[in-house]
């Protein structure tokens, strides 16, 4: 999944694998960001999902502002 795909998505959450693919990094890097609370996420049982809008705001700040209507 590309970052553009995440921007166009209407899903409220994305997976670690999708986040890693969009940022072109190893999924373990995303896991470390989650562990260190640098990437906003929610836990559903054992499953960890990344909140899409805060993720966009962190890694693509100009687009994050547009999502919030600013």
Secondary structure, 3 states (H helix, E strand, C coil): CCHHHHHHCCCCEECHHHHHHHHCCCHHHHHHHHHCCCCCEEEECCEEEEEHHHHHHHHCHHHHHHHCCC
